[in-house]
Amino acid sequence: MGLSASTATKTPKDNKMTNPNIQIDDLIREMTDEEFTIYKEGQKVMAAAKAVAKTKAAARQSALAKLAELGLTAEEIAAL
């Protein structure tokens, strides 16, 4: 089952934002308000998860650099 969403667009006659389109298999239609709300929440969750992963990776690199500054070899650091 293929699932994708396009960006929201303005309709020409009333200049209001519409929900993005969604594609499920061969069917393309506008997302319902509920689907769009769920989609936006999912985007927020993914952004937060990426930020946490980036922070953890930076902290790990910092810790490894500090251990190396203390004179530990790569093998010793890996053994920790």
HELIX and SHEET records of a PDB file:
HELIX    1   1 ASP A   33  GLU A   69  1                                  37    
HELIX    2   2 ALA A   74  ALA A   79  1                                   6    
SHEET    1   A 3 LEU A   3  ALA A   5  0                                        
SHEET    2   A 3 ASN A  21  ILE A  24 -1                                        
SHEET    3   A 3 LEU A  27  GLU A  30 -1                                        
END                                                                             
